[in-house]
Amino acid sequence: MSDSPSKPAGKRAARGQLRKPVRGREPAGDVTFIRIPVPPASAMNKNRPISDLIKAQLLHIQHAESARLPKHKRDGRRAEDIRTEAEAASYIEAVTRVLHPQGRKKSKRRKSS
């Protein structure tokens, strides 16, 4: 184990802290756990130009939007006009909200014994 303090499983780790593995979900046998550090706050830059990966994702989202939604429900933005990560996030969120109005299903919390 590491000497760094960590929060109980199931709660989000603070920036720079490592997450603990969830108890009761460890596979049987010899297992090597790889701890993944949380990225620093400085990693977020809303004004950063979009990468080729995000451009490809925008094209996929635009295709899904045009294939599934009638014209009056479409966002209207074109993938070619989106330049920053903030614009891409806003567009992806808007289209996803319309395509999946039920949103994310929340898992039921088990009572602790």
Buried (B, 14 or more C-beta within 10 A) or exposed (E): EEEEEBEEEEEEBEEEBBBBEEEEEEEEEEEEEEBEEBEEEEEEEEEEEBEEEBBEBBEEBBEEBEEEBEEEEBBEBEBEEBEBBBBBBBBBEBBBEBEEEEEEEEEEEEEEE
